[in-house]
Structures are given as structure tokens and as C-alpha cells.
Amino acid sequence: MDSDNTNEPETAISLASRLIEDILKSSPSDLQKLQELIEAGAALWFQQTDGGLSALHAACLVENPELVQFLVDNGAVWNSG
């Protein structure tokens, strides 16, 4: 069993929440930091309960096409409603 807990749902959701917040506060130069959260196991399928915002939505809101592409390439759900 993995000892770093990155596969546990609570950890993945916590990382995803942090990812969304960080994307909304980030500049394009912060891409490396955001990629590290994703590589640490942030759940790219996660949507916030209040409003349904996902990491992909956040990347679109801040108009960061490089991050949008990175999220899609790494499994972000682009066609959920």
C-alpha cells in the first residue's frame, strides 16, 4: 500500500480545493506550483459544492490557456454539466 496517502479521497479532494483556490489567485508564472499540486494527487474531477467550480473552470476564468491544456491533458473532466 502507498504510504504517502495521495490516493485517499480526502487527500485528493483537499488538494483539489487548494488547487482551485491557488488557480484563482495565481499568475501564469505559477504554473509549476499548480502542476505540483496536480502531481501530488489533486482530484481533477472535483467540483466545489458551492457553485460547482472545478480546476478547469478556474483556469478558464483566469484565462490561462497553458493551464487549461495541462488540466485536460491530465484528465480534467471537460464535458460535465
Secondary structure, DSSP 8 states (H G I E B T S, - for coil): --SS-TTSHHHHHHHHHHHHHHHHH--GGGHHHHHHHHHTT--TT-B-TTT--BHHHHHHHTT-HHHHHHHHHTT---S--
